[in-house]
Amino acid sequence: RAKEVFELAKYIGIKKEDIYYDFPLPESELDETSEFLKNLVGLNRKVVVLNPGGNWDVKRWPKENFIALGKRIVDNHPEVSIIITGSKKDIILANEIKEGIDSNLVYVLAGSTDLVELACIFKISRIVISADSGPLHLAASSGTEVIGIFCPTSPDITGPIGIGKTNIVRGKTKCKIPCYNESCPECTSGMKNISSDEIYKIFKSEMRL
């Protein structure tokens, strides 16, 4: 849709060389967030963000998949710390994922950041893993690499177009995409069937671990 907006903008004299966008962040905020993360996870840690929330359930990658991925990461990469982000409504979900991963390398910040703080956390992190959601777009616009997990929605229409590198994983479904049935069993199954192994392989390759 951004492409369509830019095309329309040309007719009123607005020109832009590309459609990619960034979310400028004050250096002072980045410095504060960097210090906060050092105190939270320790020095010289590689921070990875899991963002499990979404504005409707069928767009979410299942909790069990996030847990399996998180376990794989902490079991194989002790130099990595995981931060779980989200809004206040995601606090219970985030803590359930932390408990499922069962590691002292996992930290929950869901419900405890504002927009700028969240963007700073994303920018300082090595990679952000999320289904189609506002934080996925924010992470990409901060310049951080993302792994975006899609099924009911189309990354061609609502995928992130921030300045960060984007890796898209699409679930298989018989539905016509985009599907806006918020309880669609086909798309729910499509998201569930995106395995943690598939996401981990991309994570490991992009992190060069």
N, C-alpha and C positions, 0 to 999 in steps of 0.2 A: 504493500500500500504506500510505503514511503516513496517508491519509484513514481507512482501515479501522482502523488502530491508534488514532487519535484517537477514533473512534466507540466502540471498546471501552473506551478510557480513561474515557469519560464515565460508564460504569457503576460505576466505583470512585471516582467523585468528582473526577476530574481534569478541569479545564476550561481550554480555551484558545480564544481568540477566532478565531485563524486557524491554518493548518497550516504557515506559513512559519517557517523556522528561521534562526538566525544563529550564526556562529562567533566569539565574542568574542576580541579580540586585545589583548594588553597594549600600551599606548602606547610603552613602552620598546622592544618588539620592532619595532613599526612604524617608530619613529625610526631604529633600527639598519638596518632593511631599506631605508628610504628613502635613507639615507646610502650604503649599499652600492650601490644602483642608480644613484645619481648618479655614484659613482666608476666604475661599470661602463659606463654608456651615455652619461654626460654630463648637463649641466644642461638643464632645460627640454625634455626629450624626452618624447614620447608613447609609452608602453610598451604593446605588444600581446603577448599570450602565445599561443603555439601549443602545445597539449598533444597529441602524436600517439599516446601509448600507450593500452593497453587490456588487460584481463585475458584476452581471447581475440581472435584475429586478425580474425574476421569482423565484430566490432564496430568495428574501426579504420577510419578514413578513410584511403585509401591514401597512402603516402609521396609519390607523384608529384603527388597533388592538393594536399598541403600545400606542396610545392615550388612548384607553379604559383601558388598563392595568395600565398605569401611573396614571390615575384618580383613579382607584381602590386602588392603593398603597397609594397615598397621602391622600385620603379621610379616609382611615382606619388606617394609620400608620403615625401619625404626627412626629414620631421620625426618620423617614426615609427621606433622601434627595436623589434626582435622578440626576445623571449626564448623559447627552447624548453625546456619543462619535461618532467619524467618521472622514473621511478624508475631505479635502477641498470641494470635490464635494458633500459631504453630509450636508454641512452647511445649505442650504435652507430646506432640509428635517428635520434636527434636530430642527431648529427653528419652523417649522410648527408643529412638535410634541409637543414642549414646549408650543406653543400658544394654541394648542388643549387641553393639560392637564390643562392649565390656573392655575398655582400655583407658588408661590414664593419659593417653595421647589425644583424647577427644574432648572438645570443649563446646558448650552450648552458649551461643550469644543470641538466640532467637528471642525477640521481644525486648531487647535491651539496646538497640541502636536506632539512631535517626537515619534519614536518607544519606546525608553526607558521610556520617560515620561508616555506614554500610558500604558505600562506594569506596571509601578509603581502605577498608578491610579487603575488599575485592582487588583493588589496585595493588596492594602489597602482597597478595596471595599469588601462588604460582599458577593455580588453575581453579575454576569454579565449575561445579557439576550441578546441573539443575534441569528440571523439565521446563516447558514453556511457561514463563512467569515474568512479572515485572523485574525481579532481581536478576534474572538471566540477561535481560536487556541492559540493566544498569551495570552489570559486571562487564559486558562487552563494551559498553560505552566508556568504562573506566580504563580500557586498554588491556585488560586481563584476558588471557585465553580462556575459552569456555567450552564445555561439552554440553550441548543442548539436546534434551531427550524429548522427542515429539511422537505423537500418534494421531490424536483427533484433530489437531490443528496443523496447518501447513507452514513449514518454515519458509516457503516461497512467498507467503503472504504476511505472516506475522513473526518470521524469524528475526534474530538479532542482526543488526547492521552497524554495530559499534565498531570502533577501531581495533578491538582485540581480535585475535584469531578465533574463528568459530569452527567447531567440529559438530556436525549434526548427525544424530542417530534417529532413524525413523522406524517406528513400530509398524508391523504389517497388520492390515485390517481390510475387511471386505467393504467397509463404508466408503462413501464418497467423501473425500477430504477437501475442505474442512468439514468436520462433523460437529454440530453444536448441540447434540443430544447429551445433556450433562450426566445421564445415567446409561450411556450406550454400552452394552455388554461386549460388543465387538472391539471397540476402542479400549475398553478396560482391559480386555484380554491382550490386545496389541501392546499396551504399555507394560503389562506384567511379563510378557514374553521377551522383552528386551532384557537380556541376561546381564547380570553383574560382570560376567566374564567378558562380554563384548565391550562394556564401558571400561573395564580395567585395562584391556589391551590398548585402547586409545589413550587412557591415562598414562600408562607406562611408556608408551611410545612418545607421547608429547612431553612428558616430564624427563625423558631420556634417562630413566632409572635402570 
